[in-house]
Amino acid sequence: QVQLVESGGGLVQPGGSLRLSCAASRITGSIAIMGWYRQAPGKQRDLVASITPDGGTNYADSVKGRFTISRDNAKSTVYLQMNNLKPEDTAVYYCKTTGIRSNAWGQGTQVTVSS
């Protein structure tokens, strides 16, 4: 069973930046898509960004131009650089992987944008 460990969340002022990391371990198959989702209180969990093994990316419209997803395949790690954060970005951010014997969710990391 793949395990995902997220880090990098916290409290930041509007306009600030954070970088999330998600490292996968116990991989017995292969990871295809790596992605980040977020869920605000009372709302559904939505895709923020995803990335393919060869670097193809997809972003939610609300974060285009502000967030950048990247991955290090050698380290089985995906990153989310978040710039110009807004209060509406406040949510629990979850890492997700899909692939052969590699479907898993992380435990979530809280991101709070507030002055």
Sequence and secondary structure as in RCSB ss.txt:
>XXXX:A:sequence
QVQLVESGGGLVQPGGSLRLSCAASRITGSIAIMGWYRQAPGKQRDLVASITPDGGTNYADSVKGRFTISRDNAK
STVYLQMNNLKPEDTAVYYCKTTGIRSNAWGQGTQVTVSS
>XXXX:A:secstr
  EEEEE  EEE TT  EEEEEEEES SSEEEEEEEEEE TTS  EEEEEE TT  EEE GGGTTTEEEEEETTT
TEEEEEE S  GGG EEEEEEEEEET  EE   EEEEE  
